[in-house]
């Protein structure tokens, strides 16, 4: 497949994140961005976000209990 060069201006912190993540994945920045665009266009990213939202909704009580336990002062549960 023929390659086309794109130019994009992003904040330096975004560019650094892109470089680091691409390196973590063993990809060039261009290949990493191409993969992100393909995932987004195919709906993969949207389905993943929806699945995460469902998971959080189904298990919210567990997260609430853990948060409440962290906010209880030390010794408050001692008999």
Secondary structure by P-SEA (a helix, b strand, c coil): cbbbbbbbbccaaaaaaaaaaaaaacccaaaaaaaaaaaaaaaaaaaaaaaaaaaaaacaaaaaaaaaaaacccccccc
